[in-house]
Amino acid sequence: MPTLGILVCDSFDADQRNKYQCEYEDLFIDRLLEVDPDLSFITYNVQKDIFPTAHDQCDGWLITGSRCGAYDGHDWIAKLEDFLRQAYAQEIPLIGVCFGHQILAQSLGGRVEKSHKGWGIGLQHYQLLEPFAGLTDTLDLYAIHQDQVVDVPPTARVFAKTDHCPHAGLLYEGRAVSLQPHPEFSAEFEKSLIVRNRGNKIDTELADKAIASLENSQVHGKEIMTFFADFIKG
């Protein structure tokens, strides 16, 4: 039974926790169990400085999203970067999503910054540059981010992009893959994040357009979760 270690980089606020009766990492766990009931999980809240004791303690690692920036300079971020570099060197499978995508790139020689293009939110249609997860042309997923990978690590290649986010999906030499969008999000959860930031962090007009994009939307979350599960098992 493969065990996936989840490196948790953020926590729900109290109102989110009360509404969804779970924590952020449970979004991944629930979606992954839908496609592979044999997976098991161990979570480590690295934002609270709770780290695995060994890089091979699990069969692979998934790095979650976060409200922090990869460039913020927190001690736990530097420690996470070091952990990822060593795990990558040992060819232990690594999966990064959103902040996880960014911190993995940064730790392996890429560069992350707050994009001058502003927010990427709502339903996004990513052009696939090569077949991925059984898909050949377009990858449809929800996104909510300002930061982006602006320089790709030397051992990575881009497999998914939009005009707004040209490095949205990265495949690495060895055993690592990452995505800027969120395959773990439902339309309802994506909407809740946009609504809570509408009119303050996110411009009202942009937020409303993103919310409208969610209506009757279909995404490839299941395909990506299936790919992740298979990726961990090798």
Secondary structure, 3 states (H helix, E strand, C coil): CCEEEEEECCCCCHHHHHHHCCCHHHHHHHHHHHHCCCCEEEEEEHHHCCCCCCCCCCCEEEECCCCCCCCCCCHHHHHHHHHHHHHHHCCCCEEEECHHHHHHHHHCCCEEEECCCCCEEEEEEEEECCCECCECCEEEEEEEECEEEEECCCCEEEEEECCCCCCCEEEECCCEEEECCECCCCHHHHHHHHHHHECCCECHHHHHHHHHHCCCCCCCHHHHHHHHHHHHHC
